[in-house]
Amino acid sequence: MLANYSFSGKVPKKLGDPGIPTIPCSIKNNYVRTALCDLGAGVSVMPFSLYKRLDLDKLIPTDISLQMADKSTAIPVGVCENVPVQVTQHCLILTDFVVLEMPEDDNMSIILGRPFLNTAGAVIDCNKGKVTFNVDDKEHTVYFPKRIDKVYGVNTIFNVKTIKVGSIDCPIYEPKEEYQTLVIGSISIQYKDFEFHRSQTNPMVRYKIYNKTINLPFSDFCAAIRVPQWGSCEKVRGTPRELSNLYTMICNGRSFSDDGGKISSIQQPAIRYFAYFVTKCVLARRNASKLSVQDMAFLAAALQQDRTYNLGALIACRLATNHSVGPPRAEVCRTAASFP
């Protein structure tokens, strides 16, 4: 299209994405790391969770509705008027915020819309990566956060963050309990302790994770590996490899029983029940009295390439010590291909 026009000037060099126009600011001495300067927003927006933390004035009810970028409609919780937003040490702007029930985003904690930008006399300079505020005939400049200049890849990347080693000066907290329990299989965590209480009335599973001791009822353990605590176990899901790994982890690599593989001699109630389940439902044996190390090695080799995981089994695996199944014998490997 450029060839159709007569143009004598110099064509500027094409540039890449300068980054998201976010700036840091303070609201009533509370630091807000990322405030998005959005020319496409007719109002300034704040998440309700952030509003509660900032201890601002009482919300004013409103009957307005907002059309979001995905064409959906959002009903605000209310409007908070005359919120003091300090963008520099000597620049403070009073702003009205529409408060919404919405998740907080690390890339944009609040949205500063056109009314704020108009009041502050803001000029967004993408080329230099800065926002200049003109208040009382004085200029106050705030720069965008730095970003990586070039990113090579197939998909479009909107934001890339890097953390330098040694740059974290804040305390590191332990993960939440739900993360500790439902941990993703690719994350390796060392567990220091795992044991079963042998109480007949209320058997418990005790394990230690992140130096925190957690007691798990035996019924919850059975639910995690999808094994019913009592009665039939025909509908239990789980691949042989998962069962093999789980069984060996729970046993910490020791012999499964002290009497030639007899399941009845296993002292721990959960392991004993699990052994009966493997022999009856996985190996399809009528006589579920014995389970050997070779049986478990066979199960591990049978689905060595299988990538189908069961979340319940993975949870149970992570409750145990990080111990893998030992190498199967040669004759076990030869018969693995015939496993259904």
JODA-V402163 format. One line per field, one symbol per residue. ss: DSSP state (A for helix, B for strand, O for the rest). psi: psi as a letter, one per 30 degrees, with the letter a starting at -180 (. if undefined). Layout:
ss: ???
psi: ???
//
This chain:
ss: OAAAOOOOOOOOOOOOOOOOOBBBBBBOOBBBBBBBBOOOOOOBBBBAAAAAAAOOOOOBOOOOBBBOOOOOBBBOOBBBBBBBBBBBOOBBBBBBBBBBOOOOBOOBOBBBOAAAAAAOOOBBBOOOOBBBBBBOOBBBBBBOOOOOOOOOOOOOOOOOOOOOOOOOOOOOOOOOAAAAAOOOOOOOOOOOBBBBOOOOOOOBBBBBBOOBBBBBBAAAAAAAOOOOOOOOOOOOOOOAAAAAAAAAAAOOOOOOOOOOOBAAAOOOAAAAAAAAAAAAAAOOOOOOOBOOAAAAAAAAAAOOOOOOOOAAAAAAAAAOOOOOOOOOOAAAAAAAAAOO
psi: ffffljkflkklkklakflkiklllkjhgkkjejkkjjffkflkkkkeeeeeefhalkkkklglkkklfgglkkjleakjlhkjjjflegjkkkkkkkkljlkkkffjelkjaeeeeeefhkjjjeefhlkkkjkhgkkkkkklkllkekkklelkkfkkkkkkkgfjglkklkllefeeehkkffkkkkkfkklkkgkeeiklkklkkhgkkkkkkeeeeeeeghkkelakhfgklkleeeeeeeeeeefhflkflgihgkeffkekeeeeeeeeeeeeeefhkejhfkjleeeeeeeefehegkgjlkeeeeeeefflliklklkllefeeefeffk.
//
